[in-house]
């Protein structure tokens, strides 16, 4: 009897599949334009100085809807949340509230009864296999009929503050410089204002943290050298 219970427990554990703890971190890349002490020219309305960060995340793209035994996955992008030796694991959305994002269209069996919501979507690193992970004793529910593509996409992040100075033109000896600040956070709207500088007083202009030496400027273009960026001396 003990042997039978042990075998039964072993089968149950081997069939059970769950999502690993999140162990993937999106790629955060710094932006800094232009290089310090390098002569640069931009046209009216273009960015003179830009600094900040942007985030990209790995994931998979389903090129068509995939029905895995009642789990209907829309086409779209599924961001990575974890990985192990043989697979990567991806999150999904419950509705199409973001353009291009993959979401769960339906989770119902052949009788129309609701199925448990997936923990994650698992894809193989070595073959075209897509699985739904529910964490139940039935193990992963897999499909090899529909293909997926590995890809990387930019993502909005509230840490991705970007600061920009742009050229707004010249009137007499005065030039106009616009400042724009934006973040990936929806709760933080973009901030902008405009400043004027008198080139007859000095060819160097400054905005908190940034210094620029103006070489020439007219109503079509400006030529300049960045002496210091917002947070880079």
MISE-467532 format. One record per residue: residue number from 1; residue in three letters; x, z, y of N, C-alpha, C, O in turn; chain. Coordinates in steps of 0.2 Angstrom, whole numbers. Layout:
% residues N
{NUM, 'ala', {X, Z, Y}, {X, Z, Y}, {X, Z, Y}, {X, Z, Y}, 'A'};
...
//
This chain:
% residues 233
{1, 'unk', {4, 0, -6}, {0, 0, 0}, {4, 0, 6}, {3, -4, 11}, 'A'};
{2, 'unk', {10, 4, 6}, {14, 4, 12}, {18, -2, 13}, {19, -5, 19}, 'A'};
{3, 'unk', {19, -6, 7}, {23, -12, 8}, {18, -17, 11}, {20, -22, 15}, 'A'};
{4, 'unk', {12, -17, 9}, {7, -22, 12}, {6, -21, 19}, {5, -26, 23}, 'A'};
{5, 'unk', {5, -14, 21}, {5, -13, 28}, {11, -15, 32}, {10, -18, 38}, 'A'};
{6, 'unk', {17, -15, 29}, {23, -17, 33}, {23, -24, 34}, {25, -27, 39}, 'A'};
{7, 'unk', {21, -28, 28}, {21, -35, 29}, {16, -38, 34}, {17, -42, 38}, 'A'};
{8, 'unk', {10, -34, 34}, {5, -36, 39}, {7, -35, 46}, {6, -39, 50}, 'A'};
{9, 'unk', {10, -29, 47}, {13, -28, 54}, {18, -33, 56}, {18, -35, 62}, 'A'};
{10, 'unk', {22, -35, 51}, {28, -39, 53}, {25, -46, 55}, {27, -49, 60}, 'A'};
{11, 'unk', {20, -48, 51}, {17, -55, 53}, {13, -54, 60}, {14, -59, 64}, 'A'};
{12, 'unk', {10, -49, 61}, {7, -48, 68}, {12, -48, 73}, {11, -51, 78}, 'A'};
{13, 'unk', {17, -45, 73}, {22, -45, 78}, {26, -51, 79}, {27, -53, 84}, 'A'};
{14, 'unk', {27, -55, 73}, {30, -62, 74}, {26, -67, 77}, {28, -71, 81}, 'A'};
{15, 'unk', {19, -66, 76}, {14, -71, 79}, {13, -69, 87}, {12, -74, 90}, 'A'};
{16, 'unk', {14, -63, 88}, {12, -61, 95}, {18, -64, 100}, {24, -64, 99}, 'A'};
{17, 'unk', {15, -67, 106}, {20, -70, 111}, {18, -67, 117}, {12, -67, 119}, 'A'};
{18, 'unk', {23, -65, 121}, {22, -63, 128}, {27, -66, 133}, {32, -68, 131}, 'A'};
{19, 'unk', {25, -65, 139}, {30, -68, 145}, {35, -62, 146}, {34, -57, 147}, 'A'};
{20, 'unk', {41, -65, 146}, {47, -60, 148}, {46, -57, 155}, {42, -60, 159}, 'A'};
{21, 'unk', {49, -52, 157}, {49, -49, 163}, {52, -54, 168}, {56, -58, 167}, 'A'};
{22, 'unk', {49, -55, 174}, {51, -60, 179}, {59, -59, 180}, {61, -54, 182}, 'A'};
{23, 'unk', {62, -65, 179}, {70, -64, 180}, {72, -70, 183}, {78, -72, 183}, 'A'};
{24, 'unk', {68, -74, 187}, {70, -80, 191}, {69, -79, 198}, {64, -76, 200}, 'A'};
{25, 'unk', {74, -80, 202}, {74, -80, 209}, {75, -87, 212}, {79, -90, 211}, 'A'};
{26, 'unk', {70, -88, 217}, {70, -95, 220}, {77, -95, 224}, {80, -90, 226}, 'A'};
{27, 'unk', {79, -102, 225}, {85, -103, 229}, {84, -103, 236}, {80, -107, 239}, 'A'};
{28, 'unk', {87, -99, 240}, {87, -98, 247}, {93, -101, 250}, {99, -99, 249}, 'A'};
{29, 'unk', {92, -106, 254}, {98, -110, 257}, {98, -109, 265}, {93, -110, 268}, 'A'};
{30, 'unk', {104, -108, 268}, {104, -107, 275}, {104, -114, 278}, {107, -119, 276}, 'A'};
{31, 'unk', {102, -114, 284}, {102, -120, 288}, {106, -118, 295}, {105, -113, 298}, 'A'};
{32, 'unk', {110, -123, 297}, {114, -122, 303}, {116, -129, 305}, {120, -132, 302}, 'A'};
{33, 'unk', {113, -131, 311}, {114, -137, 314}, {115, -137, 321}, {111, -133, 324}, 'A'};
{34, 'unk', {120, -140, 325}, {126, -143, 322}, {131, -139, 320}, {131, -133, 321}, 'A'};
{35, 'unk', {137, -142, 318}, {143, -137, 317}, {146, -135, 324}, {145, -138, 329}, 'A'};
{36, 'unk', {148, -129, 324}, {151, -126, 330}, {157, -130, 333}, {161, -133, 329}, 'A'};
{37, 'unk', {158, -131, 339}, {163, -134, 343}, {164, -141, 341}, {169, -144, 342}, 'A'};
{38, 'unk', {158, -144, 339}, {158, -151, 337}, {154, -155, 342}, {148, -153, 343}, 'A'};
{39, 'unk', {156, -160, 345}, {152, -164, 350}, {146, -167, 347}, {147, -171, 342}, 'A'};
{40, 'unk', {140, -166, 350}, {134, -169, 347}, {130, -172, 352}, {130, -170, 358}, 'A'};
{41, 'unk', {126, -177, 350}, {121, -180, 354}, {114, -181, 351}, {114, -183, 345}, 'A'};
{42, 'unk', {109, -179, 355}, {102, -180, 352}, {98, -183, 358}, {100, -183, 363}, 'A'};
{43, 'unk', {92, -186, 356}, {88, -189, 360}, {82, -184, 363}, {82, -178, 360}, 'A'};
{44, 'unk', {79, -186, 368}, {73, -182, 370}, {68, -180, 365}, {66, -184, 361}, 'A'};
{45, 'unk', {67, -174, 365}, {62, -171, 360}, {65, -169, 353}, {62, -166, 349}, 'A'};
{46, 'unk', {72, -171, 352}, {75, -169, 346}, {78, -162, 346}, {79, -159, 351}, 'A'};
{47, 'unk', {79, -159, 340}, {82, -153, 340}, {90, -153, 342}, {93, -157, 339}, 'A'};
{48, 'unk', {91, -149, 346}, {98, -148, 348}, {102, -143, 344}, {108, -144, 342}, 'A'};
{49, 'unk', {99, -138, 342}, {101, -132, 338}, {96, -130, 333}, {90, -129, 335}, 'A'};
{50, 'unk', {98, -129, 327}, {93, -126, 322}, {97, -121, 317}, {102, -123, 315}, 'A'};
{51, 'unk', {94, -116, 316}, {97, -111, 312}, {91, -107, 308}, {86, -105, 311}, 'A'};
{52, 'unk', {93, -105, 302}, {88, -101, 298}, {89, -102, 291}, {94, -103, 289}, 'A'};
{53, 'unk', {83, -102, 287}, {84, -102, 280}, {77, -106, 277}, {72, -106, 281}, 'A'};
{54, 'unk', {78, -109, 272}, {72, -112, 268}, {73, -110, 261}, {79, -110, 258}, 'A'};
{55, 'unk', {67, -110, 257}, {67, -108, 250}, {65, -113, 246}, {60, -117, 248}, 'A'};
{56, 'unk', {68, -114, 240}, {66, -119, 235}, {65, -116, 229}, {69, -111, 227}, 'A'};
{57, 'unk', {60, -118, 225}, {59, -115, 218}, {59, -120, 213}, {56, -126, 214}, 'A'};
{58, 'unk', {61, -119, 207}, {61, -123, 201}, {54, -123, 198}, {51, -117, 199}, 'A'};
{59, 'unk', {52, -128, 195}, {46, -128, 191}, {45, -134, 187}, {50, -138, 186}, 'A'};
{60, 'unk', {39, -135, 185}, {37, -141, 181}, {31, -144, 184}, {27, -141, 188}, 'A'};
{61, 'unk', {31, -151, 184}, {26, -155, 186}, {22, -158, 180}, {25, -162, 177}, 'A'};
{62, 'unk', {16, -156, 180}, {12, -160, 175}, {9, -166, 178}, {6, -166, 183}, 'A'};
{63, 'unk', {10, -172, 175}, {9, -178, 178}, {1, -180, 177}, {-1, -184, 180}, 'A'};
{64, 'unk', {-2, -176, 172}, {-9, -178, 171}, {-12, -171, 168}, {-8, -166, 166}, 'A'};
{65, 'unk', {-19, -171, 168}, {-22, -165, 166}, {-20, -164, 158}, {-20, -169, 155}, 'A'};
{66, 'unk', {-19, -158, 156}, {-18, -156, 150}, {-23, -151, 147}, {-23, -145, 149}, 'A'};
{67, 'unk', {-26, -153, 141}, {-31, -148, 138}, {-27, -146, 132}, {-27, -149, 127}, 'A'};
{68, 'unk', {-26, -139, 132}, {-22, -136, 126}, {-27, -132, 122}, {-28, -126, 124}, 'A'};
{69, 'unk', {-31, -135, 118}, {-36, -131, 114}, {-41, -127, 118}, {-42, -121, 117}, 'A'};
{70, 'unk', {-43, -130, 123}, {-48, -126, 127}, {-45, -124, 134}, {-49, -122, 139}, 'A'};
{71, 'unk', {-39, -124, 135}, {-36, -122, 141}, {-34, -128, 145}, {-29, -132, 143}, 'A'};
{72, 'unk', {-38, -130, 150}, {-37, -136, 154}, {-33, -134, 160}, {-35, -131, 164}, 'A'};
{73, 'unk', {-27, -137, 160}, {-22, -136, 165}, {-23, -143, 170}, {-22, -148, 167}, 'A'};
{74, 'unk', {-23, -142, 176}, {-23, -148, 181}, {-16, -151, 181}, {-11, -147, 179}, 'A'};
{75, 'unk', {-16, -157, 184}, {-10, -159, 185}, {-7, -156, 191}, {-11, -153, 195}, 'A'};
{76, 'unk', {-1, -156, 192}, {2, -152, 198}, {8, -148, 197}, {11, -149, 191}, 'A'};
{77, 'unk', {11, -144, 201}, {17, -140, 201}, {15, -133, 199}, {11, -130, 202}, 'A'};
{78, 'unk', {19, -131, 194}, {19, -124, 191}, {26, -121, 192}, {30, -122, 189}, 'A'};
{79, 'unk', {26, -116, 197}, {33, -113, 198}, {35, -108, 193}, {31, -105, 189}, 'A'};
{80, 'unk', {42, -108, 192}, {45, -104, 187}, {45, -97, 189}, {46, -95, 195}, 'A'};
{81, 'unk', {44, -92, 184}, {44, -85, 185}, {49, -82, 181}, {51, -76, 182}, 'A'};
{82, 'unk', {51, -85, 175}, {55, -82, 170}, {58, -87, 165}, {56, -93, 165}, 'A'};
{83, 'unk', {63, -85, 162}, {66, -89, 156}, {69, -85, 151}, {71, -79, 152}, 'A'};
{84, 'unk', {70, -88, 145}, {74, -85, 140}, {78, -91, 137}, {79, -96, 140}, 'A'};
{85, 'unk', {81, -90, 131}, {86, -94, 128}, {83, -101, 127}, {86, -106, 129}, 'A'};
{86, 'unk', {77, -102, 125}, {74, -108, 123}, {68, -111, 128}, {67, -117, 127}, 'A'};
{87, 'unk', {66, -107, 133}, {60, -109, 136}, {60, -106, 144}, {64, -102, 145}, 'A'};
{88, 'unk', {56, -109, 148}, {55, -107, 154}, {48, -105, 155}, {44, -108, 151}, 'A'};
{89, 'unk', {46, -100, 159}, {39, -98, 160}, {37, -99, 167}, {40, -98, 172}, 'A'};
{90, 'unk', {30, -101, 168}, {28, -103, 174}, {21, -100, 176}, {17, -99, 171}, 'A'};
{91, 'unk', {20, -99, 182}, {14, -96, 184}, {9, -102, 186}, {11, -108, 186}, 'A'};
{92, 'unk', {3, -100, 187}, {-3, -105, 188}, {-7, -102, 193}, {-7, -96, 194}, 'A'};
{93, 'unk', {-11, -106, 196}, {-17, -104, 201}, {-23, -104, 198}, {-24, -108, 193}, 'A'};
{94, 'unk', {-28, -100, 201}, {-35, -100, 198}, {-39, -105, 201}, {-45, -107, 199}, 'A'};
{95, 'unk', {-37, -108, 207}, {-41, -114, 210}, {-36, -118, 214}, {-30, -117, 214}, 'A'};
{96, 'unk', {-39, -124, 216}, {-35, -129, 220}, {-35, -127, 227}, {-36, -132, 231}, 'A'};
{97, 'unk', {-32, -121, 229}, {-32, -119, 236}, {-25, -121, 239}, {-24, -119, 245}, 'A'};
{98, 'unk', {-21, -125, 236}, {-15, -127, 239}, {-13, -134, 236}, {-13, -135, 230}, 'A'};
{99, 'unk', {-12, -139, 241}, {-11, -146, 239}, {-5, -146, 234}, {0, -144, 236}, 'A'};
{100, 'unk', {-6, -150, 228}, {-1, -151, 224}, {1, -146, 219}, {5, -147, 214}, 'A'};
{101, 'unk', {-3, -140, 219}, {-1, -134, 215}, {-6, -135, 208}, {-11, -137, 209}, 'A'};
{102, 'unk', {-3, -133, 203}, {-6, -133, 197}, {-11, -127, 196}, {-9, -122, 198}, 'A'};
{103, 'unk', {-16, -128, 193}, {-21, -122, 192}, {-25, -123, 185}, {-25, -128, 182}, 'A'};
{104, 'unk', {-28, -118, 184}, {-32, -117, 177}, {-39, -120, 179}, {-43, -117, 182}, 'A'};
{105, 'unk', {-41, -126, 176}, {-47, -129, 177}, {-53, -125, 173}, {-58, -124, 175}, 'A'};
{106, 'unk', {-51, -123, 166}, {-56, -120, 162}, {-52, -117, 156}, {-47, -119, 154}, 'A'};
{107, 'unk', {-55, -112, 154}, {-53, -108, 148}, {-59, -106, 143}, {-61, -101, 144}, 'A'};
{108, 'unk', {-61, -111, 139}, {-66, -110, 135}, {-65, -114, 128}, {-62, -119, 128}, 'A'};
{109, 'unk', {-68, -111, 123}, {-67, -113, 116}, {-72, -119, 115}, {-76, -121, 119}, 'A'};
{110, 'unk', {-72, -121, 108}, {-76, -127, 107}, {-84, -125, 107}, {-88, -129, 108}, 'A'};
{111, 'unk', {-85, -119, 107}, {-92, -116, 107}, {-94, -115, 114}, {-100, -113, 116}, 'A'};
{112, 'unk', {-89, -116, 119}, {-91, -114, 126}, {-90, -107, 128}, {-91, -105, 133}, 'A'};
{113, 'unk', {-87, -103, 123}, {-86, -96, 125}, {-79, -95, 129}, {-75, -99, 128}, 'A'};
{114, 'unk', {-79, -90, 133}, {-73, -89, 137}, {-67, -87, 133}, {-68, -83, 129}, 'A'};
{115, 'unk', {-61, -90, 135}, {-55, -88, 132}, {-51, -83, 136}, {-52, -83, 142}, 'A'};
{116, 'unk', {-47, -79, 134}, {-43, -74, 138}, {-38, -78, 143}, {-36, -84, 141}, 'A'};
{117, 'unk', {-38, -76, 149}, {-34, -80, 154}, {-26, -79, 151}, {-24, -74, 149}, 'A'};
{118, 'unk', {-23, -85, 153}, {-15, -85, 151}, {-11, -80, 155}, {-13, -79, 161}, 'A'};
{119, 'unk', {-6, -77, 151}, {-1, -73, 155}, {3, -78, 159}, {5, -77, 165}, 'A'};
{120, 'unk', {5, -84, 156}, {9, -89, 159}, {9, -96, 155}, {6, -96, 150}, 'A'};
{121, 'unk', {12, -101, 158}, {13, -107, 154}, {20, -108, 152}, {25, -107, 156}, 'A'};
{122, 'unk', {22, -109, 146}, {28, -109, 143}, {30, -116, 141}, {26, -120, 138}, 'A'};
{123, 'unk', {36, -118, 143}, {38, -125, 142}, {45, -125, 138}, {49, -120, 140}, 'A'};
{124, 'unk', {46, -129, 134}, {53, -129, 130}, {58, -132, 134}, {57, -137, 138}, 'A'};
{125, 'unk', {64, -129, 133}, {70, -132, 136}, {73, -138, 132}, {77, -142, 135}, 'A'};
{126, 'unk', {71, -139, 126}, {74, -144, 122}, {69, -150, 120}, {71, -155, 117}, 'A'};
{127, 'unk', {62, -149, 121}, {58, -154, 119}, {52, -154, 123}, {51, -149, 127}, 'A'};
{128, 'unk', {47, -159, 123}, {41, -159, 127}, {36, -155, 124}, {31, -158, 121}, 'A'};
{129, 'unk', {36, -149, 125}, {31, -144, 122}, {29, -140, 127}, {33, -136, 131}, 'A'};
{130, 'unk', {22, -139, 128}, {19, -135, 133}, {15, -130, 130}, {11, -132, 125}, 'A'};
{131, 'unk', {15, -124, 131}, {12, -118, 128}, {8, -114, 133}, {11, -113, 138}, 'A'};
{132, 'unk', {2, -111, 131}, {-1, -106, 134}, {0, -99, 131}, {-1, -99, 125}, 'A'};
{133, 'unk', {3, -95, 135}, {4, -88, 133}, {-1, -83, 135}, {-2, -82, 141}, 'A'};
{134, 'unk', {-5, -80, 130}, {-10, -76, 131}, {-8, -68, 130}, {-12, -64, 132}, 'A'};
{135, 'unk', {-3, -67, 126}, {-1, -61, 124}, {-4, -58, 119}, {-4, -52, 117}, 'A'};
{136, 'unk', {-9, -62, 116}, {-13, -60, 110}, {-9, -61, 103}, {-4, -63, 103}, 'A'};
{137, 'unk', {-12, -59, 98}, {-9, -59, 91}, {-9, -66, 88}, {-6, -67, 83}, 'A'};
{138, 'unk', {-13, -71, 92}, {-13, -77, 89}, {-7, -81, 91}, {-6, -87, 88}, 'A'};
{139, 'unk', {-2, -79, 95}, {4, -82, 96}, {3, -87, 102}, {-3, -88, 105}, 'A'};
{140, 'unk', {8, -91, 103}, {7, -96, 109}, {3, -102, 106}, {2, -103, 100}, 'A'};
{141, 'unk', {-1, -105, 111}, {-5, -111, 109}, {-2, -117, 113}, {-1, -117, 119}, 'A'};
{142, 'unk', {0, -121, 108}, {5, -126, 111}, {2, -133, 110}, {-2, -135, 106}, 'A'};
{143, 'unk', {6, -138, 114}, {4, -145, 114}, {10, -149, 115}, {14, -147, 119}, 'A'};
{144, 'unk', {10, -155, 112}, {16, -159, 113}, {13, -166, 115}, {17, -171, 116}, 'A'};
{145, 'unk', {7, -167, 117}, {4, -173, 118}, {6, -176, 125}, {7, -181, 126}, 'A'};
{146, 'unk', {5, -171, 130}, {6, -173, 137}, {13, -170, 139}, {16, -165, 137}, 'A'};
{147, 'unk', {16, -175, 143}, {23, -173, 145}, {23, -169, 152}, {18, -169, 155}, 'A'};
{148, 'unk', {29, -166, 153}, {30, -163, 160}, {37, -165, 162}, {41, -168, 159}, 'A'};
{149, 'unk', {38, -164, 169}, {44, -165, 172}, {47, -159, 176}, {43, -156, 179}, 'A'};
{150, 'unk', {53, -158, 175}, {56, -152, 179}, {58, -155, 186}, {60, -160, 187}, 'A'};
{151, 'unk', {56, -150, 190}, {57, -152, 197}, {58, -146, 202}, {58, -140, 199}, 'A'};
{152, 'unk', {60, -147, 208}, {61, -142, 213}, {58, -143, 219}, {58, -149, 222}, 'A'};
{153, 'unk', {54, -138, 222}, {50, -140, 228}, {51, -134, 233}, {53, -128, 231}, 'A'};
{154, 'unk', {51, -136, 240}, {51, -131, 245}, {45, -126, 244}, {40, -128, 243}, 'A'};
{155, 'unk', {46, -120, 246}, {40, -115, 246}, {40, -111, 253}, {46, -110, 255}, 'A'};
{156, 'unk', {34, -109, 255}, {34, -105, 261}, {36, -98, 259}, {33, -95, 254}, 'A'};
{157, 'unk', {40, -95, 263}, {42, -88, 262}, {43, -84, 269}, {45, -87, 274}, 'A'};
{158, 'unk', {40, -78, 269}, {40, -74, 275}, {47, -72, 277}, {48, -70, 283}, 'A'};
{159, 'unk', {52, -73, 273}, {59, -72, 275}, {62, -78, 278}, {68, -77, 281}, 'A'};
{160, 'unk', {59, -84, 278}, {62, -90, 280}, {61, -91, 288}, {58, -96, 290}, 'A'};
{161, 'unk', {64, -86, 292}, {63, -87, 299}, {68, -93, 301}, {74, -93, 299}, 'A'};
{162, 'unk', {65, -98, 305}, {69, -103, 308}, {69, -103, 315}, {63, -103, 318}, 'A'};
{163, 'unk', {75, -104, 319}, {75, -104, 326}, {78, -111, 328}, {83, -113, 325}, 'A'};
{164, 'unk', {75, -114, 333}, {76, -120, 335}, {76, -121, 343}, {72, -118, 346}, 'A'};
{165, 'unk', {82, -124, 346}, {82, -127, 353}, {81, -134, 353}, {84, -138, 349}, 'A'};
{166, 'unk', {76, -137, 357}, {76, -144, 357}, {76, -146, 365}, {74, -143, 369}, 'A'};
{167, 'unk', {78, -153, 365}, {79, -155, 372}, {73, -158, 375}, {69, -162, 372}, 'A'};
{168, 'unk', {71, -156, 381}, {65, -158, 384}, {65, -162, 390}, {60, -163, 394}, 'A'};
{169, 'unk', {72, -164, 392}, {73, -168, 398}, {76, -165, 404}, {78, -159, 404}, 'A'};
{170, 'unk', {77, -170, 409}, {81, -168, 415}, {77, -170, 421}, {74, -175, 421}, 'A'};
{171, 'unk', {77, -165, 426}, {74, -167, 433}, {79, -165, 438}, {80, -159, 439}, 'A'};
{172, 'unk', {82, -170, 441}, {88, -168, 446}, {94, -165, 442}, {96, -167, 437}, 'A'};
{173, 'unk', {96, -159, 445}, {101, -155, 441}, {99, -150, 436}, {103, -147, 433}, 'A'};
{174, 'unk', {92, -150, 435}, {89, -145, 430}, {87, -149, 424}, {84, -154, 424}, 'A'};
{175, 'unk', {89, -145, 418}, {87, -148, 412}, {82, -143, 408}, {82, -137, 410}, 'A'};
{176, 'unk', {78, -145, 404}, {73, -141, 401}, {74, -141, 393}, {76, -146, 390}, 'A'};
{177, 'unk', {75, -134, 391}, {76, -133, 384}, {70, -129, 381}, {68, -124, 384}, 'A'};
{178, 'unk', {67, -132, 376}, {62, -128, 372}, {65, -124, 366}, {69, -126, 363}, 'A'};
{179, 'unk', {62, -118, 366}, {63, -114, 360}, {57, -113, 355}, {52, -113, 358}, 'A'};
{180, 'unk', {59, -114, 349}, {53, -113, 344}, {56, -109, 338}, {61, -109, 336}, 'A'};
{181, 'unk', {51, -104, 336}, {53, -100, 331}, {47, -100, 326}, {41, -99, 328}, 'A'};
{182, 'unk', {49, -101, 319}, {43, -101, 314}, {46, -97, 308}, {51, -96, 307}, 'A'};
{183, 'unk', {41, -95, 304}, {42, -92, 298}, {37, -95, 293}, {32, -97, 295}, 'A'};
{184, 'unk', {39, -94, 286}, {34, -96, 281}, {28, -92, 280}, {23, -94, 277}, 'A'};
{185, 'unk', {28, -86, 283}, {23, -81, 283}, {17, -84, 286}, {17, -86, 292}, 'A'};
{186, 'unk', {11, -84, 283}, {5, -87, 286}, {3, -82, 292}, {-1, -83, 297}, 'A'};
{187, 'unk', {4, -75, 291}, {2, -70, 296}, {6, -70, 302}, {5, -67, 307}, 'A'};
{188, 'unk', {12, -74, 302}, {16, -75, 308}, {16, -82, 311}, {19, -86, 308}, 'A'};
{189, 'unk', {12, -83, 316}, {12, -90, 319}, {18, -92, 322}, {22, -88, 324}, 'A'};
{190, 'unk', {19, -98, 323}, {25, -101, 326}, {25, -98, 334}, {20, -98, 337}, 'A'};
{191, 'unk', {31, -97, 336}, {32, -95, 343}, {36, -100, 347}, {41, -102, 344}, 'A'};
{192, 'unk', {34, -101, 353}, {38, -106, 357}, {38, -105, 364}, {33, -102, 367}, 'A'};
{193, 'unk', {43, -107, 368}, {43, -107, 375}, {48, -112, 378}, {51, -115, 374}, 'A'};
{194, 'unk', {48, -112, 384}, {53, -117, 387}, {57, -114, 393}, {54, -110, 397}, 'A'};
{195, 'unk', {63, -115, 394}, {67, -113, 399}, {71, -119, 403}, {72, -124, 400}, 'A'};
{196, 'unk', {72, -117, 409}, {76, -122, 413}, {83, -120, 415}, {83, -114, 416}, 'A'};
{197, 'unk', {87, -124, 416}, {94, -122, 417}, {97, -127, 423}, {96, -133, 422}, 'A'};
{198, 'unk', {100, -124, 428}, {103, -128, 433}, {110, -130, 432}, {115, -126, 432}, 'A'};
{199, 'unk', {112, -136, 430}, {118, -138, 428}, {123, -138, 434}, {129, -138, 433}, 'A'};
{200, 'unk', {120, -138, 441}, {125, -138, 446}, {128, -131, 447}, {133, -130, 450}, 'A'};
{201, 'unk', {125, -126, 444}, {128, -119, 444}, {133, -118, 438}, {138, -115, 439}, 'A'};
{202, 'unk', {131, -121, 432}, {136, -120, 427}, {134, -126, 421}, {128, -127, 420}, 'A'};
{203, 'unk', {139, -128, 418}, {138, -133, 413}, {136, -129, 406}, {135, -132, 401}, 'A'};
{204, 'unk', {137, -123, 406}, {135, -119, 400}, {129, -116, 401}, {127, -113, 406}, 'A'};
{205, 'unk', {125, -116, 395}, {118, -113, 395}, {118, -109, 389}, {121, -109, 384}, 'A'};
{206, 'unk', {113, -104, 390}, {113, -99, 385}, {105, -97, 383}, {101, -97, 388}, 'A'};
{207, 'unk', {104, -96, 377}, {98, -93, 375}, {99, -87, 370}, {104, -88, 366}, 'A'};
{208, 'unk', {96, -81, 371}, {98, -76, 367}, {102, -77, 360}, {99, -79, 355}, 'A'};
{209, 'unk', {108, -76, 360}, {112, -77, 354}, {116, -84, 354}, {120, -85, 350}, 'A'};
{210, 'unk', {113, -89, 358}, {116, -95, 357}, {119, -98, 364}, {116, -96, 369}, 'A'};
{211, 'unk', {125, -101, 364}, {128, -104, 370}, {130, -111, 368}, {132, -113, 363}, 'A'};
{212, 'unk', {128, -115, 374}, {129, -122, 373}, {133, -125, 379}, {131, -123, 385}, 'A'};
{213, 'unk', {138, -129, 378}, {141, -132, 384}, {138, -140, 385}, {139, -143, 380}, 'A'};
{214, 'unk', {135, -141, 390}, {132, -148, 391}, {138, -152, 394}, {141, -151, 399}, 'A'};
{215, 'unk', {139, -158, 391}, {143, -163, 393}, {140, -168, 398}, {142, -169, 403}, 'A'};
{216, 'unk', {135, -171, 395}, {131, -176, 399}, {123, -175, 397}, {122, -173, 392}, 'A'};
{217, 'unk', {119, -176, 402}, {112, -176, 400}, {108, -180, 405}, {109, -181, 411}, 'A'};
{218, 'unk', {103, -184, 402}, {98, -188, 406}, {91, -187, 403}, {90, -183, 399}, 'A'};
{219, 'unk', {87, -191, 405}, {80, -191, 402}, {79, -194, 396}, {73, -195, 393}, 'A'};
{220, 'unk', {84, -197, 393}, {84, -200, 386}, {88, -196, 381}, {86, -196, 375}, 'A'};
{221, 'unk', {93, -193, 383}, {98, -190, 378}, {102, -184, 381}, {102, -184, 388}, 'A'};
{222, 'unk', {105, -180, 377}, {110, -175, 380}, {116, -175, 375}, {115, -175, 369}, 'A'};
{223, 'unk', {121, -174, 378}, {128, -173, 374}, {131, -167, 375}, {131, -164, 381}, 'A'};
{224, 'unk', {132, -163, 370}, {134, -156, 371}, {138, -153, 365}, {140, -157, 360}, 'A'};
{225, 'unk', {141, -147, 366}, {145, -144, 361}, {142, -137, 360}, {141, -133, 365}, 'A'};
{226, 'unk', {140, -135, 354}, {138, -128, 353}, {143, -123, 352}, {148, -124, 348}, 'A'};
{227, 'unk', {144, -118, 356}, {149, -113, 356}, {147, -107, 352}, {152, -105, 348}, 'A'};
{228, 'unk', {141, -105, 351}, {139, -100, 347}, {132, -102, 345}, {128, -103, 349}, 'A'};
{229, 'unk', {130, -101, 339}, {123, -101, 336}, {119, -95, 337}, {122, -90, 339}, 'A'};
{230, 'unk', {113, -95, 335}, {109, -89, 336}, {112, -82, 332}, {112, -77, 335}, 'A'};
{231, 'unk', {115, -83, 327}, {119, -78, 323}, {125, -80, 320}, {128, -76, 316}, 'A'};
{232, 'unk', {128, -85, 323}, {135, -87, 320}, {139, -88, 326}, {138, -93, 330}, 'A'};
{233, 'unk', {145, -84, 327}, {149, -85, 332}, {155, -90, 330}, {159, -92, 334}, 'A'};
//
